[in-house]
């Protein structure tokens, strides 16, 4: 067993030693061993990080946007330079297999590249002669300090791709609460931001419990909060922070459904479903966790899914031939297996059971094999709640209309997918589905970064979505400036002091 590293938190451009006496274990889930301990930062620690961000804001916000994005360009190059190191870090602390971990890091790069367009994205609007002699210009300006509350499942992409780049490119500063289960990637990226030339205090990273994170919701210096996590916590953050005048975007739970019609290219469809359902061990908010299958092809599709799922090679995340890694902790594995047992108890058919898998040489790892629960009916809770593991639920319907209606009854609407060769049904589905991100023969319909991540219903709480133009709007506020100038002749003939501020013209 390797020596357990005790981590600090990153604030004001360097690692700080926490005042806490409580540390939280960080596991290597592939072997089931503790590899680090993250501090449960105290109230003083969190306030220290917020003050560092607040102190850094005036100078950073006044730095020309062209110079701000130069730091982003350098950070991008450093991420590329350290790509293999960061991929291994994600694989080690989270358990995603190698290529999935690489995707986590490549998404950071994609988000940074989009944020490098800030000089264009932040451009305002103008209109000359809004009234005779009056011109109006609309500017976009940064707000101040933001807080980012990140989940465990994308330790690189979410804090250092979704949250940080647009925020700082727009001229704000940020304090990120990294997940205590997977904090090392975010902390390492904070070092790379420093190396790229980011001024001290612009990006800060802490780890703490929900109690200390509550400070963000009430602190007067925090202007907005971006959050990824459960719906119940998202609702609390939104209601509390909004009551204190803060902006909130809360990306919450999902139970993404895919509708498979009888004309779908079945083998290709089944392969795509395996990737979208069991990739990242199902620990992603865009996992295709539920299939609504036309009855005429359901038996054949389930058999194909079982066949392809059994071909997935379970193994440690950092071995490049592994196709399915462990879940993040033993506690989370117990949570997922509890849902599997619940589904069986509710009457689902266990078509494939992944609960008793063993990986030779890694018996202490937190492994779960692919699991398929068939014949899910509307009254079963397992078909409507997020499990966040390698579990696929199958619901059977007679036709398109019944399938679409069943999907739209779900409280979540992050993403939805249809597999069909019919242009008519594909168009109807895209128009009528409740899902915010829609796929047609695409198992994971996550758009590229210039489009927002548009969950609906209980999958998103707020007004402005993450990324895309919504993202730049979230991190800026507008200021409208109206001006009028007088020539020498007008000065002689105009009593300027009598003007009442109206734009009625002469």
Secondary structure, DSSP 8 states (H G I E B T S, - for coil): ----EE--EEETTEEE--S-S-EEEEEETTTTEEEEEEE---HHHHHHHHHHHHHHHHHHHHS-HHHHHHHHHHHHHHHHHTHHHHHHHHHHHT---HHHHHHHHHHHHHHHHHHTTHHHHT--EEEEEEETTEEEEEEEEE-SEEEEE--STTTTHIIIIIIHHHHHHTT-EEEEE--TTS-HHHHHHHHHHHHTT--TTSEEEE---HHHHHHHHH-TTEEEEEEES-HHHHHHHHHHHHHTT-EEEEE----EEEEE-TTS-HHHHHHHHHHHHHGGGG-STT-EEEEEEEHHHHHHHHHHHHHHHHT--B--TTSTT-SB---S-HHHHHHHHHHHHHHHHHT-EEEE--TT---TT-TTS-----EEEES--TT-GGGTS---SSEEEEEEESSHHHHHHHHHTSSEESEEEEE-S-HHHHHHHHHH---SEEEES-SS----TTS-B--EETTEEESS-BSHHHHHHHTEEEEEEEEE---HHHHHH--GGG--S-----
